[in-house]
Amino acid sequence: MDIQIIARDGEPEYAVLPWAQYQALLKAAGVTEQPPREATARHAAAADQVLPGLDQLRSLREGKGIAIEALARTVGISPSYLALIESGERQPDAAIRRSLAWELTVPGWRDES
């Protein structure tokens, strides 16, 4: 299996695997009902709408007194990449946005993700 393990504070938190392997695991477990793919995509889009704009990222971080190096290390990205996100030069993927929301305790993140 081609599995990616995502850890937080040195402990495994998520396992990411290809869709086909996920489907095979569900089948082996006897799970037959699954949400349609379009429902999953709508759910992911709704999760993105809950998070504040990335233009607020720097002020959220600074308001909590978190150094850019500390937040980047916790999220699993480099401080230079986080600086590019904060300046609007880069757009992070949904996983990084959710991780940033978690670390910055953005209200409502768990309701949609």
C-alpha positions as CSV (number, residue, x, y, z in Angstrom):
1,M,0.0,0.0,0.0
2,D,1.1,3.5,-0.8
3,I,0.2,5.3,2.5
4,Q,1.4,8.7,3.7
5,I,1.3,9.1,7.5
6,I,0.9,12.7,8.8
7,A,2.0,13.2,12.4
8,R,1.4,16.0,14.9
9,D,3.7,16.3,18.0
10,G,5.4,13.1,17.0
11,E,2.3,11.0,17.0
12,P,0.5,9.7,13.9
13,E,-2.7,11.6,13.3
14,Y,-3.8,10.9,9.7
15,A,-3.2,8.2,7.1
16,V,-3.6,9.3,3.5
17,L,-3.9,6.6,0.8
18,P,-4.9,6.5,-2.9
19,W,-8.7,6.3,-3.6
20,A,-8.5,2.9,-5.1
21,Q,-6.8,1.5,-2.1
22,Y,-9.3,3.2,0.2
23,Q,-12.1,1.6,-1.8
24,A,-10.5,-1.8,-1.5
25,L,-10.2,-1.4,2.3
26,L,-13.9,-0.5,2.5
27,K,-14.8,-3.5,0.4
28,A,-12.7,-5.8,2.6
29,A,-14.3,-4.4,5.7
30,G,-17.8,-5.1,4.2
31,V,-18.7,-1.4,3.9
32,T,-20.9,-1.0,0.9
33,E,-22.5,2.5,1.2
34,Q,-20.4,5.5,0.4
35,P,-21.2,9.1,-0.3
36,P,-21.2,10.0,-4.0
37,R,-18.0,11.7,-5.2
38,E,-19.8,14.9,-5.9
39,A,-21.1,15.1,-2.3
40,T,-17.5,14.6,-1.1
41,A,-16.3,17.5,-3.4
42,R,-19.1,19.8,-2.2
43,H,-18.2,19.0,1.4
44,A,-14.5,19.8,0.8
45,A,-15.6,23.1,-0.9
46,A,-17.8,24.0,2.1
47,A,-14.8,23.4,4.4
48,D,-12.7,25.9,2.5
49,Q,-15.4,28.5,2.8
50,V,-15.4,28.3,6.6
51,L,-11.8,29.4,6.9
52,P,-10.9,33.1,7.0
53,G,-9.1,34.6,4.0
54,L,-5.4,33.9,3.8
55,D,-5.0,37.7,3.8
56,Q,-5.8,37.4,7.6
57,L,-3.3,34.7,8.3
58,R,-0.4,37.0,9.4
59,S,-2.6,39.0,11.7
60,L,-4.2,35.8,13.2
61,R,-0.7,34.4,13.9
62,E,0.7,37.6,15.3
63,G,-2.4,38.2,17.4
64,K,-1.8,34.9,19.1
65,G,1.9,35.7,19.6
66,I,3.1,32.8,17.5
67,A,6.4,33.1,15.7
68,I,6.4,32.3,12.0
69,E,9.0,29.6,12.5
70,A,7.0,27.9,15.3
71,L,3.8,27.9,13.2
72,A,5.5,26.6,10.1
73,R,7.3,23.8,12.1
74,T,4.0,22.7,13.7
75,V,2.1,22.7,10.4
76,G,4.9,20.8,8.7
77,I,6.1,23.5,6.2
78,S,9.1,25.7,6.0
79,P,9.0,29.3,7.4
80,S,9.8,30.6,4.0
81,Y,6.8,28.9,2.4
82,L,4.6,30.2,5.2
83,A,5.9,33.7,4.5
84,L,4.9,33.2,0.9
85,I,1.4,32.1,1.9
86,E,1.1,35.1,4.2
87,S,2.2,37.5,1.5
88,G,-0.3,36.0,-1.0
89,E,2.5,34.7,-3.3
90,R,1.5,31.1,-2.8
91,Q,-1.9,29.3,-2.3
92,P,-1.6,26.4,0.1
93,D,-3.6,23.2,-0.4
94,A,-6.6,22.3,1.6
95,A,-4.7,20.2,4.1
96,I,-2.3,23.0,4.9
97,R,-5.2,25.5,5.3
98,R,-7.0,23.1,7.7
99,S,-3.8,22.6,9.7
100,L,-3.3,26.4,9.9
101,A,-6.9,26.8,11.0
102,W,-6.4,24.1,13.7
103,E,-3.2,25.7,15.0
104,L,-4.7,29.2,15.0
105,T,-7.9,27.9,16.6
106,V,-10.1,29.3,13.8
107,P,-13.8,28.8,15.0
108,G,-15.9,26.4,13.0
109,W,-13.0,24.4,11.4
110,R,-14.2,21.1,12.9
111,D,-17.8,21.6,11.8
112,E,-17.0,21.3,8.1
113,S,-13.8,19.2,7.9
